[in-house]
Amino acid sequence: MYDFANSGYTTVVITAVFSAYFVAEVAQKAPWATFAWTAALSLSYLAIMFTAPILGAYADAHAAKKRLLLFTTIGCVLFTAALACVGRGDVALGILFIVLSNYCFGSGENLIAAFLPELAREGSIGRISGWGWSLGYFGGLVSLGASLAYVMSAQAAGAPATEFVPGAMLITAAIFAIASLPTFVFLRERAVPAAPSSRGGNALALLRDTLKHARQYKDLERFLLCVVFYQAGIQTVVALAAIYAEQALGFTTRETLILILLVNITAAAGAFLFGQIQDRVGHVRMIVLTLCGWLVAIALVAVQSTLLFWISANVVGLCLGASQSAARAMVGYLSPPGRSGEFFGLWGLAVKLSSILGPITYGLVTWMTGGAHRIAMLVTGLFFIAGIVIVATVDTERGRRTALEPAG
């Protein structure tokens, strides 16, 4: 249910509505507008990078995943609602609320993922992750559908974007708050606090211990490096899909919302279907398969044909759900028992580093080429190629054996 709840934020705020609104209305299509958007996201991801491993280590030491998740959820809901106050020319205010809301979202995403090893058996971790991620895309559909209905009604009445986008932000915040309630009512914290003598004083001691012995988990280390690269490509597409559609292909807000609605449907199907077979096919094979699909999608998008863009959107949807679910399951599979919060914090660090690397590269390329989105999209494809090369060196069974060995 938390996957269901938080997906509306990325779907409506980051991907479909506020991103394009920021470029077109808030920054008024300035030459630096796309770069400013990617820089704001990068700033929030940089903050998560510095805090995610520490929060994860603290959560493990004090069995505090659920308590910390509550704080990040409240923050994301409040700052998403605050985006309703951002109007034309309010660039600084828009950046402030995007940084804060996205920081809370990303931190909460790491914390909820750390529950996965507690809830799934070793042989079903991919399937359970797929179920959650699939349900998450349906949550995105609910938020997007409600926003689309509101936008269409407002547009029919002749309202401009500066009037209907704030309403979409309030709708998204409300759905996030309501849909997250079952998590805090029913989900149990199964971890137990570490004994005071074994906490090393604080979360930083646990983090230092992890980094000191990082070479022991070399397959997890390689996979996290892989995540940095291929997630850079994914985060670019997620953060800039609406901007690309509107700036390169001339999509209207209504067409963009319908496009993202379709992508969420195929992403739900991809996460569910591929999650069913991941544990049997193997984690590495599944990730390589999905990354090849991403390369096909990038090639179709780069043609800049409206028809091929719609076809590419379906490919992106299938690969998006599958690759995100597969990565979460693989980190859970390679993480030592009792330290899932800590290692999912490192996963969060890798994802957020990629979230800086990908979008900021795209923004710089468009700025340097005078708005050549096609070239920027082709550059994005290089991240997926690097991911395939690195993940091919990961031995999941060796990594699992290492994770189950006694510490030290």
Number of C-alpha atoms within 10 A of each C-alpha: 17 25 25 23 29 29 27 29 26 19 26 27 26 21 24 28 27 27 22 28 22 25 22 19 20 23 22 14 15 13 14 16 21 27 21 21 26 24 19 22 24 23 21 24 28 18 18 26 24 13 17 28 27 23 24 30 30 24 26 25 27 17 20 20 27 18 13 18 22 16 13 20 22 17 19 27 23 18 20 28 21 19 25 20 16 20 20 15 13 14 19 14 16 23 21 15 22 26 22 20 26 28 25 23 25 24 29 26 21 28 28 18 24 26 21 23 24 17 15 16 13 14 12 20 27 31 25 21 30 31 21 21 30 27 23 25 29 22 27 29 25 19 28 28 18 15 24 24 13 17 23 15 13 17 16 9 9 10 13 11 19 16 15 19 25 20 19 27 26 19 20 28 25 17 21 27 17 10 16 18 15 12 17 14 8 8 14 13 13 11 19 12 15 14 10 11 7 12 18 16 11 15 21 16 15 23 21 14 13 19 11 10 12 13 11 17 19 16 23 28 19 16 25 21 20 26 28 25 26 28 27 29 31 27 22 25 22 19 24 24 21 27 26 21 23 17 18 16 14 13 17 13 21 15 15 23 23 16 20 26 24 16 25 29 19 23 30 27 24 28 31 25 18 24 29 19 16 25 19 13 11 15 23 20 14 20 25 20 14 25 27 15 19 26 21 15 22 25 17 20 23 18 13 16 13 16 12 15 21 16 14 21 24 21 23 27 24 25 27 27 29 30 28 20 28 29 22 21 27 23 25 30 26 24 23 22 15 16 22 27 34 29 26 27 30 26 28 29 27 23 28 31 21 27 28 24 22 27 29 23 19 26 23 19 20 21 18 11 11 11 18 15 24 19 14 22 22 17 17 25 22 16 24 26 18 17 24 21 12 18 22 15 13 19 16 18 14 14 20 20 12 19 20 12 11 8 9 6
